[in-house]
Amino acid sequence: MKRYQQLKKENDQLLNTLGDSYQRLATIYIKKARGYAVKNEDTEVKVRDTLYLLKKHSDEGALCNVVIKNESEFIEERIKLLSKQYKDPDMIKGAIILAVLIVLSIGWVMVSKYLSRQVHFETPTALKVSKVENNKVTLSWNAVMYAKEYSIYYEVEGETSSTYYTEKLEFTFTLEENKVYTFYVYVGENDLFGKSETTSISYTLNDGNV
């Protein structure tokens, strides 16, 4: 490939050394040749041969329209010396299939992002606090369709706890007596659905629900 690129560069430089009429003709020829033939060293070698032929006439000062009476025929004759570039139907079909898959993938990502903004998880319901033993209580709730994880946190005396995560439908906390705890539960967003609304319940250890 490096040799091919080098030959191509040299041919482009050689093109610029031709007289105006020969350079115009050579430019048309090169454009057709590179579009028609296999892109390899052999093609550029044959292009170079044609450029050398034109340069010889140009350097000798011969008029282009005298030496080459029919430019179209000259170009076609030189093109016939090249190896035609055949397009593999299977390769084309594969490229089309790949392009379609890429477009569908991009489309699905865009649709998913759109839906995540428009459709949200349902809000967890039926929150309940049950005393387990000593100072431990269990917060429970009903399942939310398609939810795989739930987020929980609580507030007590103006302070907010860290957020806890669980795949279960309950979570156990250790509380201090005679303090009002407000528990919050929600389902976080994912690739398909937006975050649910947050639901809450308050509880005071020993005194029951507030």
C-alpha positions in Angstrom: 0.0 0.0 0.0 2.9 2.4 0.7 4.4 1.7 -2.7 1.0 2.4 -4.3 0.6 5.7 -2.5 4.1 6.7 -3.4 3.5 5.9 -7.1 0.2 7.8 -7.0 2.0 10.9 -5.5 4.8 10.7 -8.1 2.2 10.5 -10.9 0.4 13.6 -9.6 3.7 15.5 -9.5 4.5 14.3 -13.1 1.1 15.6 -14.2 2.1 19.1 -13.2 5.1 19.1 -15.4 3.1 18.7 -18.6 2.1 21.5 -20.9 -1.4 22.9 -20.6 -3.1 20.9 -23.4 -1.4 17.7 -22.3 -2.1 18.3 -18.7 -5.8 18.8 -19.4 -5.9 15.5 -21.3 -3.9 13.7 -18.7 -6.2 14.9 -15.9 -9.2 13.5 -17.7 -7.4 10.2 -18.3 -6.2 9.9 -14.7 -9.6 10.6 -13.3 -11.2 7.9 -15.4 -8.3 5.4 -14.9 -8.5 5.6 -11.1 -12.2 5.3 -11.1 -12.2 2.3 -13.5 -9.2 0.3 -12.4 -8.1 -1.6 -9.4 -6.3 0.6 -6.9 -2.9 -1.0 -6.8 0.7 -0.5 -7.9 0.1 -2.0 -11.4 -2.5 0.6 -12.2 -0.3 3.5 -11.2 2.7 2.0 -13.2 0.5 2.0 -16.3 -0.8 5.5 -15.5 2.9 6.6 -15.3 3.6 5.0 -18.7 0.8 7.1 -20.2 2.1 10.3 -18.5 5.6 9.6 -19.8 4.3 9.3 -23.3 2.4 12.6 -23.0 5.4 14.3 -21.4 7.6 13.2 -24.3 5.3 14.9 -26.8 5.0 17.9 -24.5 8.8 18.3 -24.0 9.3 18.0 -27.8 6.9 20.9 -28.2 4.5 19.0 -30.4 0.9 20.3 -30.5 -1.4 18.0 -28.5 -4.2 18.2 -31.1 -1.7 17.2 -33.8 -0.1 14.3 -32.1 -3.4 13.0 -30.6 -6.1 13.6 -33.1 -8.9 12.0 -31.1 -8.6 12.5 -27.3 -11.5 10.2 -26.4 -10.1 7.3 -28.4 -6.7 7.9 -26.9 -8.1 7.8 -23.4 -10.2 4.7 -24.0 -7.2 2.8 -25.6 -5.1 3.6 -22.5 -7.9 2.6 -20.2 -8.2 -0.8 -21.8 -4.6 -1.5 -20.6 -5.8 -1.4 -17.0 -7.3 -4.1 -14.8 -11.0 -3.4 -14.2 -12.1 -3.0 -10.6 -15.0 -5.5 -10.0 -17.3 -4.9 -7.1 -18.1 -8.1 -5.2 -21.9 -8.4 -4.9 -21.6 -10.3 -1.6 -19.4 -7.6 -0.2 -21.9 -4.9 -1.3 -24.7 -6.9 0.2 -22.7 -7.2 3.5 -22.0 -3.5 3.5 -25.7 -2.7 3.1 -26.7 -5.1 5.8 -24.1 -3.6 8.2 -25.2 -0.1 7.4 -28.9 -1.0 8.1 -27.9 -2.6 11.4 -25.9 0.5 12.4 -28.9 2.7 11.5 -31.3 0.5 13.5 -28.9 0.5 16.5 -28.7 4.3 16.4 -32.4 4.5 16.0 -33.0 2.2 19.0 -30.7 4.2 21.2 -32.5 7.4 20.3 -35.9 5.9 20.9 -34.8 4.5 24.2 -33.5 7.8 25.3 -36.8 9.4 24.2 -38.9 6.9 26.0 -36.8 7.3 29.2 -37.8 10.9 29.2 -41.5 10.2 28.5 -42.3 6.9 30.3 -41.5 6.5 34.0 -41.5 3.6 36.4 -44.6 3.3 38.5 -44.4 4.6 42.1 -43.8 1.9 44.7 -47.0 1.4 46.8 -48.2 -0.2 50.0 -45.3 1.0 52.1 -45.3 -0.7 55.5 -43.0 -0.6 58.5 -42.8 -3.7 60.7 -40.9 -4.1 63.9 -38.5 -7.1 63.9 -36.6 -7.2 67.2 -34.9 -4.8 69.5 -34.4 -1.6 67.6 -34.7 -3.1 64.1 -37.6 -2.5 61.7 -38.3 -3.7 58.2 -39.6 -1.4 55.5 -41.5 -3.2 52.8 -43.5 -2.2 49.6 -45.1 -3.8 46.6 -43.2 -4.7 43.4 -43.0 -2.3 40.5 -43.3 -3.8 37.0 -39.9 -4.1 35.3 -38.0 -2.7 38.3 -34.9 -4.6 39.2 -33.6 -2.3 41.9 -35.1 0.0 44.5 -33.6 3.0 46.2 -34.3 3.9 49.8 -33.3 6.6 52.2 -34.7 8.3 55.3 -34.8 11.6 57.1 -34.6 12.0 60.9 -34.4 15.3 62.9 -33.6 17.3 59.7 -30.8 15.0 58.5 -30.9 12.8 55.4 -29.3 9.4 55.3 -27.3 7.8 52.5 -29.2 6.1 49.7 -29.5 2.3 50.0 -30.1 0.0 47.1 -31.8 -3.4 47.1 -33.3 -5.9 44.6 -35.7 -7.2 47.3 -39.0 -5.7 48.3 -37.9 -4.9 51.9 -35.0 -3.3 53.8 -34.1 -3.5 57.5 -33.0 -0.5 59.5 -31.8 0.0 63.1 -33.6 3.0 64.6 -33.3 5.0 67.8 -36.3 5.2 70.1 -38.7 8.0 70.1 -37.4 9.7 67.0 -39.6 10.3 63.9 -38.1 8.6 60.8 -39.5 9.3 57.4 -38.6 6.6 54.9 -38.6 7.3 51.1 -38.7 4.6 48.3 -38.3 5.1 44.5 -37.1 3.3 41.4 -34.2 4.9 39.7 -34.1 5.5 35.9 -32.5 3.1 33.4 -32.1 3.0 29.6 -35.9 2.4 29.1 -37.8 4.1 31.9 -37.4 7.4 33.8 -37.3 7.6 37.6 -40.5 6.9 39.5 -42.1 9.4 41.9 -40.9 9.0 45.4 -43.3 7.6 48.0 -42.8 7.9 51.8 -44.0 6.7 55.2 -43.2 8.0 58.7 -42.5 5.8 61.8 -41.5 6.2 65.4 -40.0 3.3 67.2 -42.2 2.0 70.1 -45.0 4.4 69.3 -46.2 2.9 66.0 -46.9 5.0 62.9 -47.1 8.8 63.1 
